[in-house]
Amino acid sequence: MRTERHGVHHHLPPPGGWRRHVARLPVSLFRIGLGPVLGRRLLLLHHTARADGHIHHTVLETLTYDAERGCWILASSADAPWYLDLLAAPMTTVQVGNHHYAVTAHFPDAGEAAEIVGRHGTGGRRRPRRACPVGRMAENADARTSGRAGKPPTLVRLDAARGQRLP
């Protein structure tokens, strides 16, 4: 089933009823101050919708956090609404635990994405499984595909603004 929302074709409709409430539960946990319960791998992205200008909130799992550079690496399909919103307005805010950080989104090309995955994909025994399907991009960034549409996932690097106390 294909639906169109905000000018983007989606293969699955958004969840409705009780499934929507379950899917939005992490956002509610961040809002009431229970972000640390969700761990350090999840962050709440505040992004401005490109269609109407309203602020939207999305909980995302990070592939990695680079403490030296102060950046988070995320994977996305190229048609995810939050990804398209970041393309339109790359300066935004994220919440990790109970701390907010001003960030700027950068979109690495395929070569840089393969380098990032190669650098961070070997950081532990379980990390390559967690980074899947993006972990396969390090082997051959052009030949490997994943996802429903057959396109490789795109990476987003969220760089924290200077002068912030980072985790």
MOWO-V868836 format. One record per residue. N is the residue number from 1. PHI is phi in radians with two decimals (NA if undefined). PSI is psi in whole degrees, -180 to 180 (* if undefined). NEAR is the number of other C-alpha atoms within 8 Angstrom. Layout:
((N PHI PSI NEAR) (N PHI PSI NEAR))
This chain:
((1 NA 128 5) (2 -1.95 132 8) (3 -2.18 161 9) (4 -2.15 123 8) (5 -2.26 129 7) (6 1.01 33 5) (7 1.38 11 5) (8 -2.10 134 7) (9 -1.42 128 9) (10 -2.08 144 10) (11 -1.44 -32 8) (12 -2.04 139 7) (13 -1.24 157 8) (14 -1.15 151 5) (15 -1.14 151 7) (16 -2.25 168 6) (17 1.12 -136 6) (18 -1.20 -26 6) (19 -1.18 -34 8) (20 -1.14 -42 10) (21 -1.12 -40 8) (22 -1.17 -41 7) (23 -1.15 -32 8) (24 -1.59 -1 8) (25 -1.00 -45 8) (26 -1.03 -35 9) (27 -1.10 -43 11) (28 -1.11 -39 8) (29 -1.12 -41 10) (30 -1.10 -43 13) (31 -1.15 -34 8) (32 -1.58 6 6) (33 1.67 12 8) (34 -1.78 27 11) (35 -1.00 -39 12) (36 -1.09 -23 10) (37 -1.14 -30 6) (38 -1.41 -9 10) (39 1.60 -180 8) (40 -1.58 -8 8) (41 -1.45 -15 9) (42 -1.85 143 11) (43 -2.38 154 13) (44 -1.78 117 13) (45 -1.67 125 12) (46 -1.71 115 11) (47 -2.29 149 14) (48 -1.59 124 12) (49 -1.14 135 11) (50 -1.30 -22 9) (51 -1.42 -45 5) (52 -2.15 -7 5) (53 1.42 4 7) (54 -1.37 154 6) (55 -1.44 129 8) (56 -2.04 157 8) (57 -2.20 130 9) (58 -2.37 132 10) (59 -1.59 128 10) (60 -2.25 149 9) (61 -1.63 133 8) (62 -1.51 146 12) (63 -1.30 -43 11) (64 -2.81 160 9) (65 -2.12 125 9) (66 -1.75 102 8) (67 -1.18 -32 8) (68 -1.15 -43 4) (69 -1.61 -14 6) (70 1.19 51 10) (71 -2.46 152 11) (72 -1.93 142 12) (73 -1.92 128 12) (74 -2.15 153 13) (75 -2.00 148 11) (76 -2.68 159 10) (77 -1.43 155 11) (78 -1.24 -12 8) (79 -1.91 13 9) (80 -1.18 135 8) (81 -1.01 -40 6) (82 -1.16 -35 9) (83 -1.14 -46 11) (84 -1.14 -34 11) (85 -1.14 -39 13) (86 -1.19 -33 12) (87 -1.08 -38 8) (88 -1.34 -37 7) (89 -2.42 89 10) (90 -1.29 -17 10) (91 -1.58 123 9) (92 -2.70 -166 13) (93 -2.29 144 11) (94 -2.17 156 12) (95 -2.12 125 12) (96 -2.11 120 13) (97 1.13 -124 13) (98 -1.93 18 10) (99 -1.98 138 6) (100 -1.80 143 8) (101 -2.35 135 11) (102 -1.40 130 10) (103 -2.34 161 12) (104 -2.17 131 11) (105 -1.47 135 13) (106 -2.19 147 9) (107 -2.09 97 8) (108 -1.17 147 10) (109 -1.32 -180 6) (110 -1.08 -40 8) (111 -1.16 -45 8) (112 -1.17 -36 8) (113 -1.13 -41 14) (114 -1.12 -38 13) (115 -1.15 -43 9) (116 -1.09 -47 9) (117 -1.15 -39 12) (118 -1.13 -38 10) (119 -1.26 -42 8) (120 -1.72 -15 8) (121 -1.32 -12 12) (122 -1.86 17 9) (123 -1.38 6 7) (124 3.04 169 7) (125 -1.19 -38 6) (126 -1.64 -13 6) (127 -1.07 -42 10) (128 -1.05 -34 11) (129 -1.18 -40 7) (130 -1.18 -36 7) (131 -1.38 -8 10) (132 -1.07 138 8) (133 -1.55 0 8) (134 -1.21 -27 11) (135 -1.02 -26 12) (136 -1.30 -17 10) (137 -1.17 -27 14) (138 -1.15 -30 12) (139 -1.20 -49 6) (140 -2.73 98 9) (141 -1.12 -29 12) (142 -1.55 -32 7) (143 -1.51 -30 5) (144 -1.42 139 9) (145 -2.32 156 9) (146 -2.67 172 10) (147 1.57 175 9) (148 -1.22 -37 6) (149 -1.48 -4 5) (150 1.38 16 7) (151 -1.85 146 9) (152 -1.19 148 11) (153 -1.17 149 13) (154 -1.72 148 10) (155 -1.77 149 11) (156 -2.22 130 12) (157 -1.91 120 12) (158 -1.75 108 12) (159 -1.62 127 12) (160 -1.26 145 11) (161 -1.17 152 9) (162 -1.16 151 4) (163 1.52 4 4) (164 -1.67 147 7) (165 -1.44 111 4) (166 -1.65 158 5) (167 -1.20 * 3))
